[in-house]
Amino acid sequence: MKKALTLSGSIRAGSQNRRLQMLMGRRLRAAGVEVSDLDLGDFPMPVFNEDLEPDQVPEAAGALAQKWRDADIIFIATPEYNGGLPPLLVNVITWLSRQKPSPFRNAVFGIGGVSSGKYGTIWALSHLQDSLGKMGGLVAPGLLGIGPADAAFDEKGDPVEPAINRKIETLVTDLVRISRG
Ligand SMILES: Cc1cc2nc3c(=O)[nH]c(=O)nc-3n(C[C@H](O)[C@H](O)[C@H](O)COP(=O)(O)O)c2cc1C
């Protein structure tokens, strides 16, 4: 059985991206994938600084890197902060990029995001797609940008717009087909 991890770049209570993370977890499970929905709050890492290497590398960086290596599919939901990625996600990616062997090489990623604006995180997703690809990951095509957040989901946490539902279906199908497991 293929294994997937889902993550959210926001760990605040009531996060819309956490909602998207859980929705993708449900859809991947429905497609026959074994899914672990992770909380980045369980992987505390200080702000990256090369002076912390090699003696003060957080244990969480090694633990999360191993989970990434063991997964066939990694789905990341991210907010957009000031047209870019939120510091939590940048920090996690930076620490993981220093782990050996690389948890990015040959990893298969799906990305998406929810924002309060109508452009729905497309700038953040574009940065993320670029960065994951440059580190050796394979990012499934398409940008699952959803916004404005307050009109995006119904009370069950499913997307209101049929177009978003179709995009999610396509992303799940692509991830299952291109992943290695
Ligand atoms: C520091 C900061 C910067 C933000 N910048 C953007 C932005 O550039 N584009 C955007 O659409 N929303 C922006 N927002 C609003 C977020 O889209 C909104 O807070 C969203 O709900 C965050 O995701 P979350 O609910 O998963 O925490 C920003 C929010 C914060 C706190």
The ligand as a MOL file (V3000), in Angstrom:
LIG
                    3D

  0  0  0     0  0            999 V3000
M  V30 BEGIN CTAB
M  V30 COUNTS 31 33 0 0 0
M  V30 BEGIN ATOM
M  V30 1 C 2.0250 37.7310 8.2110 0
M  V30 2 C 0.8780 37.4600 7.2840 0
M  V30 3 C 1.0140 37.7360 5.9290 0
M  V30 4 C -0.0280 37.4400 5.0370 0
M  V30 5 N 0.1650 37.6400 3.6970 0
M  V30 6 C -0.7800 37.2130 2.8230 0
M  V30 7 C -0.5400 37.2370 1.4120 0
M  V30 8 O 0.5060 37.6470 0.9450 0
M  V30 9 N -1.4970 36.7640 0.5840 0
M  V30 10 C -2.6950 36.2760 1.0700 0
M  V30 11 O -3.5340 35.8630 0.2740 0
M  V30 12 N -2.9600 36.2290 2.3910 0
M  V30 13 C -2.0320 36.6820 3.2730 0
M  V30 14 N -2.2610 36.6080 4.6360 0
M  V30 15 C -3.5760 36.1270 5.1200 0
M  V30 16 C -3.6200 34.6140 5.1620 0
M  V30 17 O -4.0090 34.1540 3.8790 0
M  V30 18 C -4.6530 34.1260 6.1820 0
M  V30 19 O -4.2950 34.5900 7.4630 0
M  V30 20 C -4.7950 32.6180 6.1640 0
M  V30 21 O -5.9520 32.2600 6.8760 0
M  V30 22 C -3.5560 31.9620 6.7880 0
M  V30 23 O -3.6620 30.5620 6.7140 0
M  V30 24 P -4.1330 29.6620 7.9570 0
M  V30 25 O -5.6020 29.9230 8.1570 0
M  V30 26 O -3.8720 28.2710 7.5120 0
M  V30 27 O -3.3210 30.0710 9.1630 0
M  V30 28 C -1.2470 36.9020 5.5350 0
M  V30 29 C -1.3780 36.6480 6.9170 0
M  V30 30 C -0.3350 36.9120 7.7750 0
M  V30 31 C -0.4810 36.5670 9.2450 0
M  V30 END ATOM
M  V30 BEGIN BOND
M  V30 1 1 1 2
M  V30 2 1 2 3
M  V30 3 2 2 30
M  V30 4 2 3 4
M  V30 5 1 4 5
M  V30 6 1 4 28
M  V30 7 2 5 6
M  V30 8 1 6 7
M  V30 9 1 6 13
M  V30 10 2 7 8
M  V30 11 1 7 9
M  V30 12 1 9 10
M  V30 13 2 10 11
M  V30 14 1 10 12
M  V30 15 2 12 13
M  V30 16 1 13 14
M  V30 17 1 14 15
M  V30 18 1 14 28
M  V30 19 1 15 16
M  V30 20 1 16 17
M  V30 21 1 16 18
M  V30 22 1 18 19
M  V30 23 1 18 20
M  V30 24 1 20 21
M  V30 25 1 20 22
M  V30 26 1 22 23
M  V30 27 1 23 24
M  V30 28 2 24 25
M  V30 29 1 24 26
M  V30 30 1 24 27
M  V30 31 2 28 29
M  V30 32 1 29 30
M  V30 33 1 30 31
M  V30 END BOND
M  V30 END CTAB
M  END
